[in-house]
């Protein structure tokens, strides 16, 4: 009898060791919920990035880390409050049609996004609101979990956008992390002064000084477009150009419009103050003198 008891105990221990650990629910999982006799309630739900699901009579229900059996008990208890008969419910993991991607760095709306299967790098960045000004699209990092490590691959998204290089726009997988970094000062072109959107911009292939000025919104009404300064410290020999935009637009032949390089600076100065700018002050002073004259004239009389 003792011998049989020992064998039974050994079998229980062995079963506990070899039996697989029950899978827990996580973000991105698809869960098929079937309520027998209630086709209108049966459906596949997807766990949100926040670890919740929406189901009839249950909104934003936290399920992250639960087992299917525990979730089934919660669904049964909740439906029992609304149905006339005791609900018979089954739950199974379903193949999800979405993946969870974490987009970080220089994007307008960073965070976890649920993307359709077969989504690509460019689509994920667009879903995050697009890149911010100064984002380095030439070196977007894609971090992907592999057995025992996290692999990092860099992609030149500019090359995809400008040249259609599909190798630079990979298909994403569940759990991918996208990092969009900002360029250092010398990796961008700075447009300052009298433009509508002054700031730092990533230079792109074959972009010229005029291209970058237009990218910054174009000159303001106060801009002195005859004396635009362009400094290129990143060249072997620092170069400075003076550009007259009026002559460029009127020129029938070639006019200097150099291609920009990373680290270049474009400065659009303000128009100098002419005698016309003093007219409002002259008018004010004249009115004041006339008023003083009449005050003195009244007192003398």
C-alpha positions in Angstrom: 0.0 0.0 0.0 2.8 2.4 0.9 4.5 1.4 -2.4 1.4 2.4 -4.4 1.2 5.7 -2.4 4.8 6.5 -3.3 4.2 5.8 -7.0 1.1 8.0 -7.0 3.0 10.8 -5.3 5.9 10.5 -7.8 3.4 10.6 -10.7 1.8 13.8 -9.3 5.2 15.5 -9.0 6.2 14.4 -12.5 2.9 15.7 -14.0 3.5 19.1 -12.2 7.0 19.3 -13.7 6.2 18.3 -17.3 2.9 20.1 -17.7 3.3 23.4 -19.5 2.6 26.6 -17.6 -0.8 28.0 -18.5 -0.6 30.9 -20.9 -1.4 34.3 -19.6 -3.3 37.0 -21.5 -1.2 39.9 -22.8 -1.6 43.0 -24.9 -2.3 42.3 -28.6 -3.9 38.8 -27.9 -7.1 38.0 -29.7 -9.6 36.2 -27.5 -12.6 34.3 -29.0 -15.6 34.6 -26.6 -18.6 32.3 -27.3 -21.8 32.7 -25.4 -24.0 29.7 -26.3 -27.5 30.7 -27.2 -26.5 34.3 -27.6 -24.9 34.8 -31.0 -25.2 38.6 -30.6 -22.7 38.4 -27.7 -20.2 36.0 -29.3 -17.2 37.7 -30.9 -13.4 38.0 -31.0 -11.9 40.8 -28.9 -8.4 42.2 -29.0 -6.5 43.1 -25.9 -5.5 46.8 -26.1 -2.0 48.1 -25.4 -3.2 49.0 -22.0 -4.2 45.4 -21.3 -8.0 45.9 -21.4 -10.9 44.5 -23.5 -14.3 45.9 -24.5 -17.2 43.4 -24.3 -21.0 43.9 -23.9 -21.7 45.1 -20.3 -17.9 45.3 -19.7 -15.9 48.3 -20.9 -12.1 48.7 -20.4 -12.0 45.4 -18.5 -8.4 44.8 -17.2 -7.3 41.3 -18.4 -3.5 41.6 -18.7 -1.9 38.6 -16.8 -5.2 36.7 -16.4 -5.7 33.1 -17.5 -8.5 32.3 -19.9 -10.3 30.4 -17.1 -10.2 33.4 -14.8 -11.5 35.7 -17.5 -14.2 33.2 -18.3 -15.3 33.3 -14.6 -15.5 37.1 -14.7 -17.5 37.1 -18.0 -19.9 34.5 -16.6 -20.4 36.5 -13.4 -21.0 39.7 -15.2 -23.4 38.3 -17.8 -25.4 36.5 -15.1 -26.6 39.9 -13.9 -28.2 40.7 -17.3 -29.3 37.4 -18.9 -32.4 35.4 -17.9 -30.6 32.1 -17.9 -27.2 31.1 -16.6 -24.7 31.8 -19.3 -22.6 29.0 -20.8 -19.3 30.7 -22.0 -16.1 29.3 -23.6 -12.9 31.3 -24.3 -10.0 30.5 -26.6 -7.0 32.4 -27.9 -7.7 33.5 -31.5 -5.1 34.6 -34.0 -4.9 38.4 -33.6 -5.0 40.5 -36.7 -3.1 43.3 -35.0 0.4 43.8 -33.6 1.7 46.1 -30.9 4.5 48.5 -31.8 6.3 50.9 -29.5 7.3 54.1 -31.3 9.7 56.3 -29.4 11.8 59.4 -29.8 11.2 62.3 -32.3 7.6 61.6 -33.3 4.6 63.8 -32.6 2.7 61.1 -30.6 5.1 58.5 -29.1 3.8 55.4 -27.4 2.4 52.0 -28.1 0.3 51.6 -31.3 -1.8 48.7 -32.5 -1.1 48.2 -36.1 -2.6 45.8 -38.7 -0.6 42.7 -39.6 2.1 43.3 -42.3 2.4 47.0 -41.3 5.7 48.6 -42.2 8.2 51.1 -40.7 6.9 54.2 -42.5 3.3 53.3 -41.6 4.1 53.0 -37.9 5.8 56.4 -37.8 2.9 58.0 -39.7 0.5 56.4 -37.1 2.5 58.1 -34.4 1.8 61.5 -36.0 4.8 61.6 -38.2 8.4 62.8 -37.4 9.1 66.0 -35.6 11.3 68.7 -37.0 14.9 67.7 -36.6 14.2 63.9 -36.6 17.0 61.9 -38.2 15.1 59.8 -40.7 18.3 58.5 -42.2 19.0 56.4 -39.2 15.8 55.0 -37.7 16.5 52.2 -35.3 14.4 49.1 -35.2 14.8 47.0 -32.0 13.5 43.4 -32.2 13.6 40.7 -29.6 15.4 37.6 -30.6 16.3 34.5 -28.5 18.5 35.7 -25.7 19.0 39.2 -27.0 17.6 42.4 -28.5 18.8 43.0 -32.1 19.1 46.6 -33.4 18.9 47.4 -37.1 19.2 50.9 -38.7 17.1 51.9 -41.7 17.4 55.0 -43.9 13.7 56.0 -44.3 14.7 59.0 -46.4 16.1 56.6 -49.0 12.7 54.8 -49.1 10.7 58.1 -49.4 13.0 59.7 -52.0 14.2 56.7 -54.0 11.6 54.0 -53.2 14.2 51.6 -51.7 11.9 48.9 -50.2 14.7 47.5 -48.2 14.6 50.6 -46.0 10.9 50.0 -45.1 10.7 46.6 -43.4 7.6 44.8 -42.3 7.1 44.9 -38.5 6.5 42.2 -36.0 4.8 42.0 -32.6 6.7 43.8 -29.9 9.0 45.8 -32.2 10.4 49.0 -30.9 11.1 51.9 -33.2 13.5 54.7 -32.1 13.5 57.9 -34.1 16.5 60.0 -32.9 17.2 63.7 -33.4 20.2 64.8 -35.4 23.1 66.6 -33.9 23.5 70.3 -34.9 26.0 69.4 -37.6 23.6 66.8 -39.1 21.1 69.4 -40.1 20.7 72.7 -41.8 19.7 75.7 -39.7 17.5 78.4 -41.3 17.2 81.5 -39.2 16.1 85.1 -39.4 13.2 86.5 -41.4 11.5 83.3 -42.5 8.0 82.1 -41.5 9.2 78.9 -39.8 12.8 79.3 -38.6 14.4 76.2 -37.2 16.7 73.2 -37.8 15.8 71.0 -40.8 17.2 67.7 -42.0 19.0 68.2 -45.3 17.8 66.0 -48.1 19.4 64.9 -51.4 20.2 67.7 -53.8 18.5 70.3 -51.7 19.7 73.9 -52.4 19.8 77.1 -50.3 16.5 78.2 -51.9 14.9 74.8 -51.3 15.7 75.1 -47.6 14.4 78.7 -47.4 11.1 77.5 -48.9 11.0 74.5 -46.5 11.2 77.1 -43.7 8.0 78.7 -45.0 9.7 81.3 -47.2 10.7 84.9 -46.4 8.6 87.2 -44.3 7.4 90.6 -45.5 10.2 92.2 -43.5 13.0 90.0 -45.1 15.8 91.6 -46.9 16.0 89.0 -49.7 18.9 90.8 -51.4 21.3 90.0 -48.7 20.8 86.4 -47.8 23.9 84.8 -46.1 24.8 81.2 -46.5 27.6 79.7 -44.4 28.9 76.2 -44.9 31.4 75.3 -42.0 31.3 71.6 -42.7 33.2 71.9 -46.0 36.9 71.4 -46.1 37.2 75.1 -46.4 34.5 77.2 -44.7 32.5 78.9 -47.4 30.2 81.9 -47.2 27.9 83.0 -50.0 25.8 86.2 -50.4 22.6 85.4 -52.3 20.2 87.9 -53.8 16.8 86.2 -54.2 15.4 88.9 -56.4 18.3 88.5 -58.9 17.9 84.7 -58.7 14.2 84.9 -59.6 14.8 87.4 -62.4 17.9 85.6 -63.8 17.4 84.0 -67.3 20.7 82.1 -67.1 22.5 80.4 -64.2 22.6 82.0 -60.8 24.5 80.7 -57.7 22.2 78.4 -55.7 24.5 75.9 -54.0 23.5 72.6 -52.7 23.4 72.5 -48.9 25.4 70.2 -46.6 24.8 69.0 -43.1 25.8 71.7 -40.6 25.1 74.6 -43.0 23.5 77.9 -41.8 21.2 80.1 -43.8 20.5 83.6 -42.5 17.8 85.9 -43.9 18.3 89.4 -42.4 15.6 92.0 -41.7 15.2 95.0 -44.0 17.0 98.1 -42.7 14.8 100.8 -41.2 14.3 103.6 -43.8 13.1 107.2 -43.3 9.6 105.9 -44.0 9.6 104.0 -40.7 9.8 107.3 -38.8 6.7 108.8 -40.4 4.4 107.6 -37.5 6.7 109.2 -35.0 6.8 112.5 -37.0 3.0 112.6 -37.2 2.7 112.0 -33.4 5.3 114.8 -32.6 3.6 117.2 -35.0 0.2 116.6 -33.3 1.8 117.2 -29.9 3.4 120.4 -31.0 0.2 121.7 -32.4 -1.6 120.9 -29.1 1.1 122.7 -27.2 0.8 125.7 -29.5 -3.0 126.0 -28.9 -2.6 125.7 -25.1 0.0 128.5 -25.1 -2.2 130.6 -27.4 -5.3 130.2 -25.1 -3.3 131.1 -22.0 -1.9 134.3 -23.6 -5.4 135.5 -24.5 
